[in-house]
Amino acid sequence: MKITYLIPGSGDNFYCGNCQRDTLYVSWLKKLDNIEISSIPLYLPPGTENFGDEIENKVFFGAVSIYLKEKIHLFKSMPSFVDRLLDSPSLLNFAAKQAGVTNPAGLEETTLNMIRSNDTSRDKEIKRLTAFIQESGGTDIIHISNALIMGLAIQLKHTLGKPVVCSLQNEDDWVDAMIEPYRSKAWALIAQEEKHIDLFIASSAYFKQLFIEKTGVDEAKIKVVPTAIEVDEKHGVDARPEIPALGFYSRLNQMNGLDKLIDAYILLREKEEFADLKLHLSGGYTHDEKDFINDQIAKLKNAGLENEVILYNSFTGNQKKSFFSSIDLLCVPVRKHDAFGLYLLEAISAGVAVVQPATGSFPEIIEATQGGITYFPDTVEKLAETLTESLSNRIALHKMGQKGREVISKELTPRAMAIAIKEAYLKVLN
């Protein structure tokens, strides 16, 4: 069974949970019998450290050329060699660091066009992508990583005559950040075009229900496959760090609640019992978040705590292992209601307990892993109170993290996840 997986890249400048999920899907599906999978990046190159040789080195629908075609009419008829220049790795990596790539402002029409099944402006690139798939041996199933690129898959489906599977995770982050009337138009378009998708795969029961409410899709058409993660037996946290520390591991921005955690940390440091508590941050950020980061640094300086914070310059490899080995507890108090939150599994699989607001899919994750606690209401004051209670018993925290790690290693394995996805493929083919 041959699978073609279409994956929008992020440029690898910040921690992207959806990108990490796609990495897991591809790498573990590849290990199953009778599965041949080819991953094709769209917009921007994904992190090569994460994908290795599971990803093609060509990028289709390059972010720079798509943007220019949308904004400047002349570029819509530019020759193919100009497209290739605009899709060069150096230019795409530069674009990945800029504000507009991860912000829907100014990209509303582009978003709608990528959802529509009858948009003709992408015909040339669709033909290039189709030819590439056929020259690579064809495919049995097209799997797209999210519903915001439904239009591409539908055109491929009509051209190649193959079924389409669509993963669901956090489409609301992008769509609901769009201004009206684009926001309503986007949800209406997804509801209109969903008939072309053979099966949706949601990462949580929470997001399955949210997608049904937004689009009216039949719930029988959505299969829930919780995201899993591999437990690295060699690099778990076997003992508490010598110096107590609170950690944040996700993209460093306001949406993910970094400022809320810093506010709570400042409140904790006012207590004598937390006089030596450190704050460790990892996850990266883009150009448009620099002002926000500077504001947080200023806030810490005003509290006399600027030297109590460690900012990791990488969120992968040895830096990632060092980060999780250095903290007692992870907290990412997001403002959004997250569809899953793979960063929580990253922590728990390393033996680190988590504290999260009781929103979105977090209660599901905590219940499934037994590796953390949730709090309500989602305020800085309640967060500080919950962190105080948790960090006051570091031994219990460590045991909670170890329990979660054990549960993940037995019950939330990437192999089980891959088998569930393979079963979904077989259902579609049959």
TAKA-V281686 format. One record per run of one state. SS is the DSSP state (helix for helix, strand for strand, loop for the rest). FROM is the first residue (numbers start at 1). LEN is the number of residues. If there is no record, write none. Layout:
BEGIN
ss: (SS	SS)
from: (FROM	FROM)
len: (LEN	LEN)
END
This chain:
BEGIN
ss: (loop	strand	loop	strand	loop	helix	loop	strand	loop	helix	strand	loop	helix	loop	helix	loop	helix	loop	helix	loop	helix	loop	helix	loop	helix	loop	strand	loop	helix	loop	strand	loop	helix	loop	helix	loop	strand	loop	helix	loop	helix	strand	loop	strand	loop	helix	loop	helix	loop	strand	loop	strand	loop	helix	loop	helix	strand	loop	helix	loop	strand	loop	helix	loop	strand	loop	helix	loop	strand	loop	helix	loop	helix	loop	helix	loop)
from: (1	2	9	14	15	17	30	36	43	48	55	61	63	72	73	78	80	87	89	97	99	103	108	116	123	136	141	145	147	161	163	169	171	176	182	197	199	203	205	216	219	222	225	245	250	258	270	272	275	278	283	284	285	287	303	306	309	312	317	326	329	331	342	350	353	358	362	370	372	376	380	392	394	412	414	430)
len: (1	7	5	1	2	13	6	7	5	7	6	2	9	1	5	2	7	2	8	2	4	5	8	7	13	5	4	2	14	2	6	2	5	6	15	2	4	2	11	3	3	3	20	5	8	12	2	3	3	5	1	1	2	16	3	3	3	5	9	3	2	11	8	3	5	4	8	2	4	4	12	2	18	2	16	1)
END
